Amino acid sequence: MTQVKLLMTADEVAETLGVSTQTAYRIIRTLNAELEAKGYLTVTGRVNRKFFAEKFYGFPESEVRDNARVS
């Protein structure tokens, strides 16, 4: 059974977006600040995978994965 990671690291964000690790950390801080403003708990240096997909792609991660398989 494959375990899905709930949080993305800065390295994963950097690879996904094609940006530097430093930029990825900046993006994570911005997304986590938005989550905290909504009352969610966050982990420094990590971002919720689903929230990341919704903010960058406009839909849940499952649809991103499904579309990636089609290409």
C-alpha atoms as one frame of an Amber mdcrd trajectory, in Angstrom:
protein
   0.000   0.000   0.000   1.436   3.354  -1.056   1.432   6.089   1.553   0.654
   9.570   0.260   2.650  12.349   1.910   0.413  15.166   3.122   3.157  17.796
   3.165   5.560  18.927   0.449   9.139  19.948   1.210  10.866  22.979  -0.271
  12.821  20.670  -2.583   9.573  19.196  -3.931   8.061  22.658  -4.425  11.233
  23.846  -6.170  11.262  20.845  -8.496   7.545  21.106  -9.255   7.702  24.804
 -10.123  11.208  24.865 -11.583  12.423  27.491  -9.126  15.290  27.710  -6.652
  15.008  26.237  -3.165  15.163  29.753  -1.724  12.154  30.791  -3.825  10.352
  27.605  -2.790  10.825  28.497   0.886   9.410  31.964   0.204   6.365  30.411
  -1.493   5.892  27.996   1.409   6.006  30.859   3.925   3.364  32.750   1.921
   1.061  29.737   1.632   1.492  28.816   5.303   0.699  32.397   6.353  -2.550
  32.133   4.400  -3.381  28.813   6.068  -2.571  30.210   9.530  -4.861  33.191
   8.873  -7.640  30.656   8.252  -6.889  28.990  11.598  -4.888  25.970  10.389
  -1.705  24.688  11.984   1.359  24.575   9.736   4.842  23.073   9.777   7.787
  25.349   9.020   9.428  24.497   5.693   6.532  22.284   4.576   3.245  23.036
   2.835   0.029  21.060   2.557   0.126  19.236  -0.795  -3.586  19.712  -1.537
  -3.517  23.434  -0.711  -0.432  23.876  -2.906  -2.167  22.180  -5.852  -5.306
  24.242  -5.410  -3.356  27.531  -5.276  -1.106  26.806  -8.245  -3.327  24.712
 -10.485  -6.782  25.785  -9.382  -7.989  22.287  -8.547  -7.208  19.439  -6.144
  -4.000  17.419  -6.454  -5.851  14.272  -7.544  -6.842  16.032 -10.761  -3.248
  17.221 -11.253  -2.021  13.618 -10.932  -4.725  12.323 -13.285  -3.851  14.930
 -15.915  -0.129  14.198 -15.595  -0.726  10.533 -16.433  -2.608  11.449 -19.607
   0.237  13.569 -21.037
